[in-house]
């Protein structure tokens, strides 16, 4: 298990998302009601940026073609046979770490 610093809790308000570049790849970081979640940034459909998508509750909608994912689990609501990864985000003090 590896921990990678990806930001701080002040970087995202609840309901916000952003794209974070790491040495391990580009991820989408989400704040769902004060809890942090991460997925790969690229949508499995056409590679749209999930970090730039529309977040409603725990569901992010890809800005390109509307595929929807639950960021807490990686479940694909549009095409259930193609879930994405959901990474564990660890909060230590005010810092956020991606666990891979």
Secondary structure, 3 states (H helix, E strand, C coil): CCEEEEEEHHHCCCCCEEEEEECCEEEEEEEECCEEEEEECECCCCCCEHHHCEEECCEEECCCCCCEEECCCCCECCCCCCCCCCEEEEEECCEEEEEC
